């Protein structure tokens, strides 16, 4: 059920397909063909190109600093967190558990807000249970593969109030 947050034609609704895609694009170097190797810069560029108002930082009632807050911390419609890992570590388990807690805080304090994640990196391959918890905590999950970035842009267009586009 939770894996349906990912593009069905690409991932076939299975954790194995998600893992396979993460590995395949990481091995090819999903960032290699893009101008910036920093995942946050990639998201920032998409937001700028689409004239979407955003900030970064803390949101009251949420115990984690958000990578992107759209449009403002006072009135968030979308909160984005990026998780890119090149190696595996026991800290991934803690991160996955915390992600669920953060999702609950967002739902309680901002029920209209969508919490989405960008998950990428070979480090998630070994930690399949943690990866599933990460996917379950988010309304939508994206990777940095080009078709996924297009899907992210479409998601923004469908889920944001037009009043928050930059003037």
Residue pairs with C-beta under 8 A, 6 or more apart in sequence:
2 132
2 135
2 136
3 11
3 13
3 14
3 15
3 17
3 18
3 135
4 13
5 135
5 138
5 139
5 140
5 141
6 13
6 18
6 135
6 141
7 147
7 148
7 151
10 17
10 21
10 147
10 148
11 17
11 18
11 21
15 128
15 131
15 132
18 131
18 135
19 124
19 125
19 128
19 131
21 143
21 145
22 119
22 120
22 121
22 122
22 124
22 125
22 143
23 122
23 125
25 120
25 143
25 144
25 145
26 120
26 121
26 122
27 122
30 120
30 143
30 144
30 145
31 37
31 39
31 42
31 144
33 146
34 42
34 144
36 42
36 45
39 82
39 84
39 118
39 120
39 144
40 67
40 68
40 82
42 144
42 149
43 67
43 68
43 80
43 82
43 118
43 152
44 54
44 68
46 149
46 152
46 153
46 156
47 54
47 68
47 70
47 156
50 153
50 156
50 157
50 165
51 165
51 166
52 70
52 71
52 156
52 160
52 164
52 165
52 166
53 70
53 71
53 72
53 164
53 165
53 166
54 68
54 69
54 70
54 71
55 68
55 69
55 71
55 72
55 73
56 65
56 66
56 67
56 68
56 69
57 65
57 66
57 69
57 73
58 65
58 66
58 73
59 66
59 69
59 73
59 76
59 79
59 106
59 109
59 110
60 73
60 109
61 105
61 108
61 109
61 110
62 79
62 102
62 105
62 106
62 109
63 101
63 102
63 105
64 81
64 98
64 102
66 76
66 79
66 80
66 81
67 80
67 81
67 82
68 78
68 79
68 80
69 76
69 78
69 79
69 80
70 76
70 77
70 78
70 79
70 80
70 156
70 160
70 164
71 77
71 160
71 164
76 110
76 113
77 112
77 113
77 114
77 159
77 160
77 161
77 164
78 113
78 114
78 115
78 116
78 156
78 159
78 160
79 106
79 110
79 113
79 114
79 115
79 116
80 116
80 117
80 118
81 99
81 102
81 115
81 116
81 117
81 118
81 138
82 117
82 118
83 95
83 117
83 118
83 119
83 120
83 121
83 124
83 134
84 118
84 119
84 120
84 121
84 144
85 92
85 121
85 122
85 123
85 124
86 121
86 122
86 123
87 122
87 123
88 123
88 124
88 125
88 126
88 127
89 123
92 123
92 124
92 127
92 130
93 127
93 129
93 130
95 130
95 134
96 127
96 129
96 130
96 131
96 133
96 134
96 137
97 133
99 117
99 133
99 134
99 137
99 138
100 133
100 136
100 137
102 115
102 137
103 115
103 137
103 138
106 113
106 115
107 115
114 139
114 140
114 159
115 137
115 138
115 139
116 138
116 139
116 140
116 141
116 142
116 155
117 134
117 135
117 137
117 138
117 140
117 141
117 142
118 141
118 142
118 143
118 144
118 152
119 131
119 134
119 135
119 141
119 142
119 143
120 143
120 144
124 130
124 131
124 134
134 141
135 141
140 155
142 148
142 149
142 151
142 152
142 155
